[in-house]
């Protein structure tokens, strides 16, 4: 059903672009259960699936996810320069991590997003919890998010580009 809806929206867009449907305002496609798209970031054209190499920590909750994001944000705010992006958790259980650039022309390609995520992997590997377990060199930022119970991450330039990853 979702595919049919996306196909219909695509066909209407193509017809509108071809001038066959004049003056029809079409909303940006919003994926099911992705109501943050169109509000905090543009709807992603493609959604990646990542199979984590870890499981969610038992009894991890909304409070821990918000605490993690708050710690990451506070670390950015403590630097001598203004943060390059905003990071926050959304969803009923704060299970969706959203990162949006606050500067123009940043995080506007998949390569820049992947570079940021690689940097966040490096930061995550310095966390005492991972170091104590001796697994820091084997896990990515996505794996850490999965451990904390996050289900998706969206990274956007805040203008026209969004990369979204569902964590499984």
Order of alpha helices (4+ residues) and beta strands (2+ residues): alpha-beta-alpha-beta-beta-alpha-alpha-alpha-beta-beta
